[in-house]
């Protein structure tokens, strides 16, 4: 017995809706799998491939620094400051090797971090002892120096190989991401074709569903393309900043310092000093840019430790006082806080000093800068207050943006690049804190930092008044 037409149509409609819902579910699962695959490729590129390139370049810069101080000793002889600089550079070289080792490199033709460290230690153990006989056994010193230079050259060559491998791996990751995007397009087109067939029975409503799914598919494809472009731009930025700025600046500064060491009173001494000063300023700018770039890739490493904040505040007040006086300002510090926090002391100090530097730099001559720290509940609150010209209400929401300068002419005259407040915000937020600003034109500006403390302790006064 045949079913009435209405019942047949109802069953067809139900079957069509069920098929349509099944196709939608299939499209959702496929889209999720494609997105997860693209994210996996991207995460691997950011966490390993780009870091491999960046840390390989850090290793090369560290080798160049050691070679620079090695040559200083070779040309000018041993001195207490020269030995201290040499040992510091050697320590940074070992730290760069350890940082490289944290990635867990296991690539054909690339030595392990242990092998690199052994080479660095062999260089140091071979050259350091003969520095003490520089004036008594010149031939032994020169022989050891030549051997040391050869070893440093070998380390530099390996660093270049690691850097090049990182570039190749990052490029391969981008290729994989492009392939994943292409596969996504093919699969989604096939799913959409099935949706089109299933929606024929649903009429006008079905057409709307298909149109919406097509829009979503196009949006997903565009998002994948933007993700690939962003990763490529990030890779290009880090590579360009590392290769085109950091290494040449290190070589330029090193050569200028060697020239000054050889003839500090010559006709070109002033020009060489200017070169050293500007190279150092540009190096700081490059480091700031790289710090911000690493924060964008979620790879900003903080060396956190659980520590008492009182000694850290004492050191902070002392350094802030020196920094303010360099700009002709007067610092008044009142640090009334105690407790423990889980933080990177160097990075957090860098953030606060950036605020002090900004306040002293942009205030009038002899201006007063106040630095305070207090405990409020389970949070550490730090404030930097100045009595400068203040910031207009329209500019206040943008002062933490990169490269934004309220007074461009004054900032340019004083060497500002518009990165200090952006870096401060990046470092504070990386610690799980907040940073806010309030200002009144003609009366000054207050920057407030709020950071979480570990546990709770009763507040006691610790007052440090700067000169």
Secondary structure, DSSP 8 states (H G I E B T S, - for coil): ----HHHHHHHHHHHHHHHHHHHHHHHHHHHHHHHHHHHHHHHHIIIIIIHHHHHHHHHHHHHHHHHHHHHHHHHH---HHHHHHHHHHHHHHHHHHHHHHTT----TT---HHHHHHHHHHHHHHHHHHHTTTTT-HHHHHHHHHHHHHHHHHHHHHHHHHHHHHHHHHHHHHHHHHHHHHHHHHHHHHHHHHHHHHHGGGHHHHHHHHHHHHHHHHHHHHHHHHHHHHHHHHHHHHHHHIIIIIHHHHHHHHHHHHHHHH-TTSTTHHHHHHHHHHHHHHHHHHHHHHHHHHHHTT------EEEEHHHHHHHHHHHHHHHHHHTT-EEEEEEE---EEEE-HHHHHHHHHHHHHHHHHHS-TT-EEEEEEEEETTEEEEEEEE-SS---HHHHTTTTSTT--SSHHHHHHTT--S-HHHHHHHHHHHTT-EEEEEEETTTEEEEEEEEE-BS------B-----
